[in-house]
Amino acid sequence: MKKWVLILISLVLLILDNSLIPFLAIKGAYPSLLFVFAIAYSIINGRSEAVVIGVISGLMQDIFFYNGFGINALINMLICLIAAIIGENIYREKKLIPVISVILLYLLKILAVFTIFKLMGRSINIQVGMFTALYSSVVMFLGYDFVLRIYNIEYKKRSWRFK
């Protein structure tokens, strides 16, 4: 996928994350569409694309993460890299592993942010993070096919080029 399209999709998801999605909160928890998209994209597209989407999504989230700029960029890059490794070993058309992966990877992100914040002398609510991980799995279940279709359209364009 072209980088500008990826950035545009990420920007739209970031705007939705910070404007509309908080109104859908349950017990203070709401999913990050951008992070779920980044994980789905990483599972489908592999390691090199995972690093790109991880850094892009992390930097965009860091704009609104005033307590520690750069934390999301680093953590998202590493989480997306793990998602790409998971994606290399699964049948991508099945949703079960991506849905379970988003729960575990979101919990890993919350744990990493919690650890970094603890070292900085700050705190976060882990219980909200756990609800967010479950909520994100629902978003992954509903949105994974969309990301897979985007990839398949792009793959079909590439596979018909003659050399």
DSSP file with accessible surface (Angstrom, degrees, kcal/mol):
  #  RESIDUE AA STRUCTURE BP1 BP2  ACC     N-H-->O    O-->H-N    N-H-->O    O-->H-N    TCO  KAPPA ALPHA  PHI   PSI    X-CA   Y-CA   Z-CA
    1    1 A M              0   0   30      0, 0.0   150,-0.0     0, 0.0     2,-0.0   0.000 360.0 360.0 360.0 141.0    0.0    0.0    0.0
    2    2 A K     >  -     0   0  130      1,-0.1     4,-2.1     4,-0.0     3,-0.4  -0.355 360.0-125.7 -66.1 144.1    1.3    3.4   -0.8
    3    3 A K  H  > S+     0   0   92      1,-0.2     4,-2.6     2,-0.2     5,-0.2   0.863 107.8  54.9 -62.4 -36.6    2.6    5.3    2.2
    4    4 A W  H  > S+     0   0  168      2,-0.2     4,-2.3     1,-0.2    -1,-0.2   0.875 108.4  49.1 -68.9 -32.5    0.4    8.4    1.7
    5    5 A V  H  > S+     0   0   42     -3,-0.4     4,-2.8     2,-0.2     5,-0.2   0.922 111.5  50.0 -68.5 -41.7   -2.7    6.2    1.6
    6    6 A L  H  X S+     0   0    0     -4,-2.1     4,-2.4     2,-0.2    -2,-0.2   0.921 112.1  47.2 -61.7 -42.6   -1.6    4.5    4.8
    7    7 A I  H  X S+     0   0   75     -4,-2.6     4,-2.5     2,-0.2    -2,-0.2   0.912 111.8  51.0 -66.4 -39.5   -0.9    7.9    6.5
    8    8 A L  H  X S+     0   0   96     -4,-2.3     4,-2.4     2,-0.2    -2,-0.2   0.936 111.4  46.6 -64.9 -45.7   -4.3    9.2    5.3
    9    9 A I  H  X S+     0   0   40     -4,-2.8     4,-2.5     1,-0.2    -2,-0.2   0.933 113.6  49.9 -61.1 -44.0   -6.2    6.1    6.7
   10   10 A S  H  X S+     0   0    0     -4,-2.4     4,-2.4    -5,-0.2    -2,-0.2   0.893 109.5  51.3 -62.1 -39.7   -4.2    6.5   10.0
   11   11 A L  H  X S+     0   0   77     -4,-2.5     4,-2.4     2,-0.2    -1,-0.2   0.924 109.9  48.7 -65.3 -42.3   -5.1   10.2   10.2
   12   12 A V  H  X S+     0   0   76     -4,-2.4     4,-2.4     1,-0.2    -2,-0.2   0.929 112.7  48.3 -63.3 -42.9   -8.8    9.5    9.7
   13   13 A L  H  X S+     0   0   30     -4,-2.5     4,-2.7     2,-0.2    21,-0.3   0.883 109.7  52.9 -66.4 -35.9   -8.7    6.8   12.4
   14   14 A L  H  X S+     0   0    9     -4,-2.4     4,-1.6     2,-0.2    -2,-0.2   0.925 109.0  49.3 -63.8 -41.9   -6.8    9.1   14.7
   15   15 A I  H  X S+     0   0  100     -4,-2.4     4,-1.1     1,-0.2     5,-0.4   0.928 113.0  46.9 -63.3 -43.5   -9.5   11.8   14.3
   16   16 A L  H  X>S+     0   0   59     -4,-2.4     5,-2.4     1,-0.2     4,-1.1   0.902 108.8  56.4 -63.9 -40.3  -12.2    9.3   15.0
   17   17 A D  H  <5S+     0   0   10     -4,-2.7    -1,-0.2     1,-0.2    -2,-0.2   0.833 116.0  35.8 -58.3 -35.0  -10.2    8.0   18.0
   18   18 A N  H  <5S+     0   0   72     -4,-1.6    -1,-0.2    -3,-0.2    -2,-0.2   0.506 128.6  29.8-103.0  -3.3  -10.2   11.4   19.6
   19   19 A S  H  <5S+     0   0   59     -4,-1.1    -3,-0.2    -3,-0.5     4,-0.2   0.747 128.9  16.2-119.2 -51.2  -13.6   12.8   18.5
   20   20 A L  T ><5S+     0   0   92     -4,-1.1     3,-1.5    -5,-0.4     4,-0.3   0.882 112.0  63.2 -96.6 -43.8  -16.2   10.1   18.1
   21   21 A I  G > <S+     0   0   13     -5,-2.4     3,-2.3     1,-0.3    -4,-0.1   0.833  91.4  65.4 -61.5 -35.6  -15.0    6.9   19.9
   22   22 A P  G >  S+     0   0   44      0, 0.0     3,-1.2     0, 0.0    -1,-0.3   0.812  94.7  61.9 -58.9 -23.3  -14.8    8.4   23.4
   23   23 A F  G <  S+     0   0  172     -3,-1.5    -2,-0.2     1,-0.3    -3,-0.1   0.661  99.0  56.5 -73.2 -14.2  -18.6    8.7   23.3
   24   24 A L  G <  S+     0   0   92     -3,-2.3    -1,-0.3    -4,-0.3    -3,-0.1   0.158  81.0 139.8-100.2  17.8  -18.8    4.9   22.9
   25   25 A A    <   -     0   0   42     -3,-1.2     2,-0.5     5,-0.1     5,-0.2  -0.309  38.1-159.1 -67.4 142.7  -16.9    4.3   26.1
   26   26 A I  B >  S-A   29   0A 101      3,-2.6     3,-1.9     1,-0.1   109,-0.1  -0.992  80.0 -15.7-122.4 119.2  -17.9    1.5   28.5
   27   27 A K  T 3  S-     0   0  157     -2,-0.5    -1,-0.1     1,-0.3   104,-0.1   0.862 129.6 -54.7  54.0  37.0  -16.7    2.0   32.1
   28   28 A G  T 3  S+     0   0   52      1,-0.2     2,-0.4    -6,-0.1    -1,-0.3   0.464 115.4 116.1  81.2   0.6  -14.2    4.6   30.9
   29   29 A A  B <   +A   26   0A   1     -3,-1.9    -3,-2.6    -5,-0.1    -1,-0.2  -0.863  31.7 162.9-108.6 134.5  -12.7    2.2   28.3
   30   30 A Y        -     0   0   93     -2,-0.4    -5,-0.1    -5,-0.2   102,-0.1  -0.990  35.2-110.3-145.5 146.6  -12.8    2.7   24.5
   31   31 A P        -     0   0    4      0, 0.0     2,-0.7     0, 0.0     3,-0.1  -0.314  20.6-123.8 -76.4 160.4  -10.8    1.1   21.8
   32   32 A S     >  -     0   0   12      1,-0.2     4,-2.4   100,-0.1     5,-0.2  -0.906  17.3-165.7-100.7 109.0   -8.2    2.8   19.7
   33   33 A L  H  > S+     0   0   34     -2,-0.7     4,-2.7   -20,-0.3     5,-0.2   0.884  89.5  54.5 -60.8 -37.5   -9.2    2.3   16.1
   34   34 A L  H  > S+     0   0    0    -21,-0.3     4,-2.4     2,-0.2    -1,-0.2   0.925 109.5  45.3 -64.2 -44.5   -5.7    3.4   15.0
   35   35 A F  H  > S+     0   0    0      2,-0.2     4,-2.3     1,-0.2    -2,-0.2   0.915 113.7  49.3 -67.5 -40.9   -3.9    0.8   17.1
   36   36 A V  H  X S+     0   0    7     -4,-2.4     4,-2.7     2,-0.2     5,-0.2   0.924 112.0  49.3 -64.2 -41.8   -6.3   -2.0   16.1
   37   37 A F  H  X S+     0   0   13     -4,-2.7     4,-3.1    -5,-0.2     5,-0.3   0.921 109.3  52.7 -61.7 -42.7   -5.8   -1.1   12.4
   38   38 A A  H  X S+     0   0    0     -4,-2.4     4,-2.1     2,-0.2    -2,-0.2   0.907 111.2  46.0 -61.8 -41.1   -2.0   -1.1   13.0
   39   39 A I  H  X S+     0   0    0     -4,-2.3     4,-2.6     2,-0.2    -2,-0.2   0.940 114.6  46.9 -67.5 -45.6   -2.1   -4.6   14.4
   40   40 A A  H  X S+     0   0    2     -4,-2.7     4,-2.0     1,-0.2    -2,-0.2   0.933 113.4  49.0 -61.5 -44.2   -4.4   -5.9   11.7
   41   41 A Y  H  X S+     0   0    3     -4,-3.1     4,-2.6    -5,-0.2    -1,-0.2   0.895 111.9  49.5 -62.2 -39.3   -2.2   -4.3    9.0
   42   42 A S  H  X S+     0   0    0     -4,-2.1     4,-1.6    -5,-0.3    -1,-0.2   0.899 108.4  52.0 -68.3 -41.4    0.9   -5.7   10.6
   43   43 A I  H  < S+     0   0    0     -4,-2.6    -1,-0.2     1,-0.2    -2,-0.2   0.911 118.1  38.5 -60.6 -39.2   -0.5   -9.2   10.8
   44   44 A I  H  < S+     0   0    0     -4,-2.0    -2,-0.2    -5,-0.2    -1,-0.2   0.883 121.3  38.8 -82.1 -37.3   -1.4   -9.1    7.1
   45   45 A N  H  < S-     0   0   30     -4,-2.6     4,-0.4     1,-0.2     3,-0.2   0.562  98.4-123.8-101.9 -11.6    1.5   -7.3    5.6
   46   46 A G     X  -     0   0   12     -4,-1.6     4,-1.7    -5,-0.2    -1,-0.2  -0.305  40.7 -47.0 100.6-179.0    4.7   -8.5    7.3
   47   47 A R  H  > S+     0   0  121      2,-0.2     4,-2.0     1,-0.2     5,-0.2   0.872 124.4  49.3 -66.9 -46.3    7.6   -7.1    9.2
   48   48 A S  H  > S+     0   0   89      1,-0.2     4,-1.5     2,-0.2    -1,-0.2   0.926 116.3  43.5 -65.6 -40.7    8.8   -4.2    7.1
   49   49 A E  H  > S+     0   0   37     -4,-0.4     4,-2.7     1,-0.2     5,-0.3   0.825 109.2  60.0 -70.2 -30.1    5.3   -2.7    6.8
   50   50 A A  H  X S+     0   0    0     -4,-1.7     4,-2.4     2,-0.2    -2,-0.2   0.902 103.7  49.5 -64.8 -40.8    4.7   -3.4   10.5
   51   51 A V  H  X S+     0   0   53     -4,-2.0     4,-2.4     2,-0.2     5,-0.2   0.934 112.4  48.6 -63.9 -42.3    7.6   -1.2   11.5
   52   52 A V  H  X S+     0   0   43     -4,-1.5     4,-2.6     1,-0.2    -2,-0.2   0.959 115.6  41.4 -63.2 -51.8    6.3    1.6    9.3
   53   53 A I  H  X S+     0   0    0     -4,-2.7     4,-2.8     1,-0.2     5,-0.3   0.865 113.2  56.0 -67.9 -32.5    2.7    1.5   10.5
   54   54 A G  H  X S+     0   0    0     -4,-2.4     4,-2.2    -5,-0.3    23,-0.3   0.940 112.0  41.0 -63.3 -45.4    3.9    1.0   14.1
   55   55 A V  H  X S+     0   0   50     -4,-2.4     4,-2.8     2,-0.2     5,-0.3   0.932 116.8  49.1 -68.9 -43.7    6.0    4.2   14.0
   56   56 A I  H  X S+     0   0   30     -4,-2.6     4,-2.2    -5,-0.2    -2,-0.2   0.956 115.7  42.4 -61.1 -49.8    3.3    6.2   12.1
   57   57 A S  H  X S+     0   0    0     -4,-2.8     4,-2.3    -5,-0.2    -1,-0.2   0.901 114.9  51.5 -66.5 -37.8    0.5    5.2   14.5
   58   58 A G  H  X S+     0   0    0     -4,-2.2     4,-2.3    -5,-0.3    15,-0.5   0.923 110.0  47.6 -64.9 -43.7    2.7    5.7   17.5
   59   59 A L  H  X S+     0   0   77     -4,-2.8     4,-1.0     1,-0.2    -1,-0.2   0.901 112.1  50.7 -65.0 -37.9    3.7    9.2   16.5
   60   60 A M  H  X S+     0   0   23     -4,-2.2     4,-0.6    -5,-0.3     3,-0.5   0.904 112.1  46.7 -66.4 -39.7    0.1   10.1   15.8
   61   61 A Q  H >< S+     0   0   24     -4,-2.3     3,-0.9     1,-0.2     4,-0.4   0.849 105.0  61.7 -69.3 -32.0   -1.0    8.8   19.2
   62   62 A D  H >< S+     0   0    2     -4,-2.3     3,-0.6     1,-0.2    -1,-0.2   0.752  88.9  70.5 -66.1 -23.5    1.9   10.6   20.9
   63   63 A I  H 3< S+     0   0  110     -4,-1.0    -1,-0.2    -3,-0.5    -2,-0.2   0.896 110.6  32.0 -58.5 -37.5    0.5   13.9   19.6
   64   64 A F  T << S+     0   0  113     -3,-0.9     2,-0.9    -4,-0.6    -1,-0.2   0.357 100.8  86.6-101.3   4.0   -2.4   13.5   22.1
   65   65 A F    X   +     0   0   46     -3,-0.6     3,-1.4    -4,-0.4     6,-0.2  -0.692  52.2 171.4-105.5  77.7   -0.3   11.6   24.8
   66   66 A Y  T 3   +     0   0  200     -2,-0.9     3,-0.3     1,-0.3    -1,-0.2   0.613  63.0  70.6 -70.5 -12.3    1.1   14.6   26.6
   67   67 A N  T 3  S+     0   0   55      1,-0.2    -1,-0.3    -3,-0.1     2,-0.1   0.659 117.5   3.5 -81.3 -16.0    2.6   12.6   29.5
   68   68 A G    X   -     0   0   14     -3,-1.4     3,-1.5    -6,-0.2     4,-0.5  -0.406  68.6-151.4-171.3  89.6    5.4   11.1   27.5
   69   69 A F  T 3  S+     0   0  143     -3,-0.3   -10,-0.1     1,-0.2    -3,-0.1  -0.447  85.3  25.3 -68.7 132.7    6.1   11.8   23.8
   70   70 A G  T 3> S+     0   0   28    -12,-0.2     4,-2.0    -2,-0.2    -1,-0.2   0.145  90.8 100.9 103.0 -19.3    7.7    8.9   22.0
   71   71 A I  H <> S+     0   0   18     -3,-1.5     4,-2.6     1,-0.2     5,-0.3   0.949  85.1  44.5 -64.0 -47.9    6.4    6.2   24.2
   72   72 A N  H  > S+     0   0    9     -4,-0.5     4,-3.0   -14,-0.2     5,-0.3   0.870 110.1  55.9 -65.4 -37.1    3.7    5.1   21.9
   73   73 A A  H  > S+     0   0   13    -15,-0.5     4,-1.8     2,-0.2   -15,-0.2   0.943 113.4  40.4 -61.5 -45.8    6.0    5.3   18.8
   74   74 A L  H  X S+     0   0   94     -4,-2.0     4,-2.2     2,-0.2    -2,-0.2   0.951 119.5  43.8 -67.4 -49.9    8.4    2.8   20.4
   75   75 A I  H  X S+     0   0    9     -4,-2.6     4,-3.0    -5,-0.2     5,-0.2   0.929 113.8  50.1 -66.0 -43.6    5.8    0.5   21.9
   76   76 A N  H  X S+     0   0    0     -4,-3.0     4,-2.9    -5,-0.3     5,-0.2   0.896 109.4  52.6 -61.8 -39.5    3.6    0.5   18.8
   77   77 A M  H  X S+     0   0   51     -4,-1.8     4,-1.9   -23,-0.3    -1,-0.2   0.947 113.6  42.6 -61.3 -45.8    6.6   -0.3   16.6
   78   78 A L  H  X S+     0   0   86     -4,-2.2     4,-2.2     2,-0.2    -2,-0.2   0.913 115.4  49.1 -67.5 -41.5    7.5   -3.3   18.8
   79   79 A I  H  X S+     0   0    5     -4,-3.0     4,-2.5     1,-0.2    -2,-0.2   0.918 111.6  49.1 -64.6 -42.4    3.9   -4.5   19.2
   80   80 A C  H  X S+     0   0    0     -4,-2.9     4,-2.3    -5,-0.2    -1,-0.2   0.864 108.5  54.1 -66.9 -33.7    3.4   -4.3   15.4
   81   81 A L  H  X S+     0   0   54     -4,-1.9     4,-2.0    -5,-0.2    -1,-0.2   0.921 109.3  47.7 -64.6 -42.3    6.6   -6.2   14.8
   82   82 A I  H  X S+     0   0   67     -4,-2.2     4,-2.3     1,-0.2    -2,-0.2   0.913 110.6  52.7 -62.6 -41.8    5.3   -9.0   17.2
   83   83 A A  H  X S+     0   0    0     -4,-2.5     4,-2.6     1,-0.2    -2,-0.2   0.892 107.3  51.9 -61.9 -38.4    2.0   -8.9   15.3
   84   84 A A  H  X S+     0   0    0     -4,-2.3     4,-1.4     2,-0.2    -1,-0.2   0.897 108.2  51.0 -65.9 -38.0    3.8   -9.3   12.0
   85   85 A I  H  X S+     0   0   65     -4,-2.0     4,-0.6     2,-0.2     3,-0.3   0.915 111.1  48.5 -64.9 -40.8    5.7  -12.4   13.4
   86   86 A I  H >< S+     0   0   47     -4,-2.3     3,-1.3     1,-0.2    -2,-0.2   0.925 108.7  55.0 -61.6 -42.5    2.3  -13.8   14.5
   87   87 A G  H >< S+     0   0    0     -4,-2.6     3,-0.9     1,-0.3    -1,-0.2   0.770  98.7  61.7 -65.2 -25.4    0.9  -13.1   11.0
   88   88 A E  H 3< S+     0   0   88     -4,-1.4    -1,-0.3    -3,-0.3    -2,-0.2   0.740 107.5  44.9 -70.3 -21.7    3.7  -15.0    9.3
   89   89 A N  T << S+     0   0  126     -3,-1.3     2,-0.3    -4,-0.6    -1,-0.2   0.185 104.1  70.0-111.1  15.0    2.6  -18.2   11.1
   90   90 A I  S <  S-     0   0   41     -3,-0.9     2,-0.8   -47,-0.1     3,-0.0  -0.855  85.4-103.4-128.1 166.3   -1.2  -18.1   10.6
   91   91 A Y    >   -     0   0  154     -2,-0.3     3,-1.6     1,-0.1     6,-0.2  -0.815  37.1-151.8 -85.3 109.7   -3.8  -18.5    7.9
   92   92 A R  T 3  S+     0   0   70     -2,-0.8    -1,-0.1     1,-0.3    56,-0.1   0.695  84.3  66.2 -66.0 -22.9   -4.7  -14.8    7.5
   93   93 A E  T 3  S+     0   0   89     -3,-0.0     2,-0.4    55,-0.0    -1,-0.3   0.665  85.4  84.3 -76.7 -13.5   -8.2  -15.3    6.3
   94   94 A K    <   -     0   0  136     -3,-1.6     3,-0.1     1,-0.1    -4,-0.0  -0.736  65.0-157.0 -90.1 138.1   -9.3  -16.6    9.7
   95   95 A K  S  > S+     0   0   52     -2,-0.4     4,-2.3     1,-0.2     5,-0.2   0.657  72.2  83.3 -89.3 -18.1  -10.2  -14.1   12.3
   96   96 A L  H  > S+     0   0  120      1,-0.2     4,-2.5     2,-0.2     5,-0.2   0.929  92.7  44.2 -59.2 -50.2   -9.7  -16.0   15.5
   97   97 A I  H  > S+     0   0   70      1,-0.2     4,-3.1     2,-0.2    -1,-0.2   0.929 113.9  49.8 -65.7 -43.8   -6.0  -15.6   15.9
   98   98 A P  H  > S+     0   0    0      0, 0.0     4,-2.2     0, 0.0    -1,-0.2   0.906 111.8  49.7 -60.8 -36.3   -6.0  -11.8   15.1
   99   99 A V  H  X S+     0   0   22     -4,-2.3     4,-1.4     2,-0.2    -2,-0.2   0.939 115.2  42.2 -67.8 -44.0   -8.8  -11.2   17.6
  100  100 A I  H  X S+     0   0   76     -4,-2.5     4,-2.2    -5,-0.2     5,-0.2   0.909 112.8  55.6 -67.0 -38.8   -7.0  -13.1   20.3
  101  101 A S  H  X S+     0   0    9     -4,-3.1     4,-3.3    -5,-0.2     5,-0.3   0.882 102.8  54.2 -61.3 -40.6   -3.7  -11.4   19.3
  102  102 A V  H  X S+     0   0    0     -4,-2.2     4,-2.2     2,-0.2    -1,-0.2   0.892 108.2  50.4 -65.7 -34.6   -5.2   -7.9   19.7
  103  103 A I  H  X S+     0   0   40     -4,-1.4     4,-2.3     2,-0.2    -2,-0.2   0.969 116.0  40.8 -63.1 -52.4   -6.2   -8.7   23.2
  104  104 A L  H  X S+     0   0  107     -4,-2.2     4,-2.2     1,-0.2    -2,-0.2   0.904 117.1  47.8 -65.8 -40.6   -2.8  -10.0   24.2
  105  105 A L  H  X S+     0   0    8     -4,-3.3     4,-2.2     2,-0.2    -1,-0.2   0.870 111.0  51.0 -71.1 -33.9   -0.9   -7.3   22.3
  106  106 A Y  H  X S+     0   0   22     -4,-2.2     4,-2.6    -5,-0.3    -1,-0.2   0.920 110.6  49.3 -67.4 -40.4   -3.1   -4.6   23.8
  107  107 A L  H  X S+     0   0   61     -4,-2.3     4,-2.6    -5,-0.2    -2,-0.2   0.892 109.7  52.4 -64.2 -37.3   -2.4   -6.0   27.3
  108  108 A L  H  X S+     0   0   73     -4,-2.2     4,-2.4     2,-0.2    -2,-0.2   0.906 109.5  49.1 -63.8 -40.1    1.3   -6.0   26.5
  109  109 A K  H  X S+     0   0   13     -4,-2.2     4,-2.9     2,-0.2     5,-0.2   0.930 111.0  49.2 -64.6 -44.6    1.1   -2.4   25.5
  110  110 A I  H  X S+     0   0   28     -4,-2.6     4,-2.9     1,-0.2    -2,-0.2   0.919 111.6  49.8 -61.2 -41.6   -0.7   -1.5   28.7
  111  111 A L  H  X S+     0   0   99     -4,-2.6     4,-2.5     2,-0.2    -1,-0.2   0.916 111.7  48.1 -63.8 -41.4    1.9   -3.4   30.7
  112  112 A A  H  X S+     0   0   31     -4,-2.4     4,-2.6     2,-0.2    -2,-0.2   0.927 113.8  46.1 -65.5 -44.5    4.7   -1.6   28.9
  113  113 A V  H  X S+     0   0   11     -4,-2.9     4,-2.9     2,-0.2     5,-0.2   0.923 112.4  51.7 -64.3 -41.1    3.1    1.9   29.4
  114  114 A F  H  X S+     0   0   52     -4,-2.9     4,-2.5    -5,-0.2    -2,-0.2   0.925 110.9  47.9 -60.1 -44.7    2.4    1.0   33.0
  115  115 A T  H  X S+     0   0   67     -4,-2.5     4,-2.1     2,-0.2    -2,-0.2   0.929 113.3  46.6 -63.8 -45.3    6.1    0.0   33.5
  116  116 A I  H  X S+     0   0   49     -4,-2.6     4,-1.4     1,-0.2    -2,-0.2   0.923 114.3  48.0 -63.4 -43.2    7.4    3.1   31.9
  117  117 A F  H  <>S+     0   0    4     -4,-2.9     5,-3.2     1,-0.2     4,-0.4   0.871 108.4  54.6 -66.0 -36.3    5.1    5.3   33.8
  118  118 A K  H ><5S+     0   0  128     -4,-2.5     3,-1.0    -5,-0.2    -1,-0.2   0.909 107.6  50.3 -63.3 -40.1    6.0    3.6   37.1
  119  119 A L  H 3<5S+     0   0  148     -4,-2.1    -1,-0.2     1,-0.3    -2,-0.2   0.805 110.9  49.6 -66.1 -29.2    9.6    4.4   36.4
  120  120 A M  T 3<5S-     0   0   86     -4,-1.4    -1,-0.3    -5,-0.2    -2,-0.2   0.444 120.5-109.9 -87.2  -3.2    8.7    8.0   35.8
  121  121 A G  T < 5S+     0   0   69     -3,-1.0     2,-0.2    -4,-0.4    -3,-0.2   0.684  81.7 113.3  83.1  19.7    6.7    8.2   39.0
  122  122 A R      < -     0   0  114     -5,-3.2     2,-0.3    -6,-0.1    -1,-0.3  -0.680  50.9-144.5-114.8 172.6    3.2    8.3   37.3
  123  123 A S        -     0   0   96     -2,-0.2     2,-0.3    -3,-0.1    -9,-0.0  -0.951   9.0-165.7-139.1 157.8    0.4    5.9   37.3
  124  124 A I        -     0   0   51     -2,-0.3     2,-0.9   -10,-0.1    -6,-0.0  -0.922  35.6-102.0-134.3 162.8   -2.4    4.6   35.0
  125  125 A N     >  -     0   0   97     -2,-0.3     4,-1.3     1,-0.2     3,-0.1  -0.759  29.6-172.1 -89.5 107.3   -5.5    2.6   35.6
  126  126 A I  H  > S+     0   0   60     -2,-0.9     4,-2.1     1,-0.2     5,-0.2   0.845  81.4  62.9 -70.2 -31.6   -4.8   -1.0   34.5
  127  127 A Q  H  > S+     0   0  117      1,-0.2     4,-2.0     2,-0.2    -1,-0.2   0.918 103.1  48.7 -62.0 -41.4   -8.4   -2.1   34.9
  128  128 A V  H  > S+     0   0   40      1,-0.2     4,-2.5     2,-0.2    -1,-0.2   0.900 108.6  55.8 -63.3 -37.3   -9.5    0.4   32.2
  129  129 A G  H  X S+     0   0    5     -4,-1.3     4,-2.0     1,-0.2    -2,-0.2   0.884 105.6  50.3 -62.2 -37.8   -6.7   -1.0   30.0
  130  130 A M  H  X S+     0   0   94     -4,-2.1     4,-1.8     2,-0.2    -1,-0.2   0.917 111.3  47.7 -68.7 -41.2   -8.0   -4.5   30.4
  131  131 A F  H  X S+     0   0   70     -4,-2.0     4,-2.6     1,-0.2    -2,-0.2   0.895 110.1  53.9 -63.8 -38.2  -11.5   -3.4   29.4
  132  132 A T  H  X S+     0   0   11     -4,-2.5     4,-2.6     1,-0.2    -2,-0.2   0.894 105.1  53.6 -63.0 -39.4  -10.0   -1.6   26.4
  133  133 A A  H  X S+     0   0    0     -4,-2.0     4,-1.4     2,-0.2    -1,-0.2   0.919 111.6  45.0 -62.1 -42.8   -8.2   -4.7   25.3
  134  134 A L  H  X S+     0   0   94     -4,-1.8     4,-1.2     2,-0.2    -2,-0.2   0.915 113.3  49.8 -67.2 -41.3  -11.5   -6.6   25.3
  135  135 A Y  H  X S+     0   0   53     -4,-2.6     4,-1.7     1,-0.2     3,-0.3   0.893 108.1  54.5 -63.4 -39.0  -13.3   -3.8   23.5
  136  136 A S  H  X S+     0   0    0     -4,-2.6     4,-2.7     1,-0.2    -1,-0.2   0.834 100.3  60.0 -66.0 -30.7  -10.5   -3.7   20.9
  137  137 A S  H  X S+     0   0   16     -4,-1.4     4,-2.4     2,-0.2    -1,-0.2   0.876 103.3  51.2 -65.7 -34.7  -11.0   -7.4   20.2
  138  138 A V  H  X S+     0   0   76     -4,-1.2     4,-2.2    -3,-0.3    -2,-0.2   0.926 110.4  48.8 -65.5 -42.3  -14.6   -6.6   19.2
  139  139 A V  H  X S+     0   0   31     -4,-1.7     4,-2.6     1,-0.2     5,-0.2   0.911 111.0  50.6 -63.9 -40.3  -13.4   -3.9   16.9
  140  140 A M  H  X S+     0   0    1     -4,-2.7     4,-2.2     2,-0.2    -2,-0.2   0.924 108.6  52.3 -63.6 -42.2  -10.8   -6.3   15.4
  141  141 A F  H  < S+     0   0  107     -4,-2.4     4,-0.4     1,-0.2    -1,-0.2   0.908 116.9  39.1 -59.5 -41.5  -13.5   -8.9   14.8
  142  142 A L  H  < S+     0   0  129     -4,-2.2     4,-0.2     1,-0.2    -2,-0.2   0.821 125.1  35.9 -78.9 -31.2  -15.6   -6.3   13.0
  143  143 A G  H  X S+     0   0   27     -4,-2.6     4,-1.7    -5,-0.2     3,-0.3   0.578  89.8  86.7-104.1  -8.3  -12.8   -4.6   11.1
  144  144 A Y  H  X S+     0   0    0     -4,-2.2     4,-2.4     1,-0.2     5,-0.2   0.896  88.2  54.3 -62.7 -40.0  -10.3   -7.3   10.2
  145  145 A D  H  > S+     0   0   61     -4,-0.4     4,-2.5     1,-0.2    -1,-0.2   0.872 105.2  55.1 -62.3 -35.8  -12.1   -8.2    7.0
  146  146 A F  H  > S+     0   0  107     -3,-0.3     4,-2.1    -4,-0.2    -1,-0.2   0.942 110.0  44.6 -62.4 -46.8  -11.9   -4.6    5.8
  147  147 A V  H  X S+     0   0    8     -4,-1.7     4,-2.2     1,-0.2    -2,-0.2   0.907 112.7  52.4 -65.8 -38.5   -8.1   -4.5    6.3
  148  148 A L  H  X S+     0   0   13     -4,-2.4     4,-2.6     1,-0.2    -2,-0.2   0.905 108.3  50.9 -64.8 -39.2   -7.8   -7.9    4.6
  149  149 A R  H  X S+     0   0  151     -4,-2.5     4,-2.3     2,-0.2    -1,-0.2   0.895 108.0  52.4 -65.3 -40.5   -9.8   -6.6    1.6
  150  150 A I  H  X S+     0   0   32     -4,-2.1     4,-2.0     1,-0.2    -2,-0.2   0.936 111.9  46.7 -59.2 -45.0   -7.6   -3.6    1.3
  151  151 A Y  H  X S+     0   0   42     -4,-2.2     4,-2.9     1,-0.2    -2,-0.2   0.917 110.8  51.7 -63.8 -44.3   -4.5   -5.8    1.2
  152  152 A N  H  X S+     0   0   51     -4,-2.6     4,-2.4     2,-0.2    -1,-0.2   0.884 108.6  50.9 -63.4 -38.2   -6.1   -8.2   -1.3
  153  153 A I  H  X S+     0   0  102     -4,-2.3     4,-1.6     2,-0.2    -1,-0.2   0.947 114.0  44.4 -62.6 -45.9   -6.9   -5.4   -3.7
  154  154 A E  H  X S+     0   0   40     -4,-2.0     4,-1.7    -5,-0.2    -2,-0.2   0.903 112.9  51.9 -65.5 -39.0   -3.4   -4.1   -3.5
  155  155 A Y  H  X S+     0   0  118     -4,-2.9     4,-2.4     1,-0.2    -1,-0.2   0.904 106.8  52.7 -66.1 -40.7   -1.9   -7.6   -3.8
  156  156 A K  H  X S+     0   0  134     -4,-2.4     4,-0.9     1,-0.2    -1,-0.2   0.877 107.1  53.1 -64.1 -36.5   -4.0   -8.3   -7.0
  157  157 A K  H  < S+     0   0  132     -4,-1.6     3,-0.3     1,-0.2    -1,-0.2   0.909 113.7  43.0 -63.1 -40.8   -2.6   -5.1   -8.5
  158  158 A R  H >< S+     0   0  108     -4,-1.7     3,-1.2     1,-0.2    -2,-0.2   0.861 107.4  59.3 -74.5 -34.2    0.9   -6.2   -7.9
  159  159 A S  H 3< S+     0   0   63     -4,-2.4    -1,-0.2     1,-0.2    -2,-0.2   0.697  99.0  57.9 -75.0 -15.3    0.5   -9.9   -8.9
  160  160 A W  T 3< S+     0   0  183     -4,-0.9     2,-0.4    -3,-0.3    -1,-0.2   0.372  75.3 115.3 -96.7   5.0   -0.6   -9.1  -12.5
  161  161 A R    <   -     0   0  182     -3,-1.2     2,-0.3    -4,-0.1    -3,-0.0  -0.610  57.7-144.3 -75.8 131.5    2.5   -7.1  -13.5
  162  162 A F              0   0  183     -2,-0.4    -2,-0.1     1,-0.0    -1,-0.0  -0.724 360.0 360.0 -95.7 145.7    4.4   -8.8  -16.2
  163  163 A K              0   0  255     -2,-0.3    -1,-0.0     0, 0.0     0, 0.0  -0.645 360.0 360.0-105.8 360.0    8.2   -8.6  -16.3
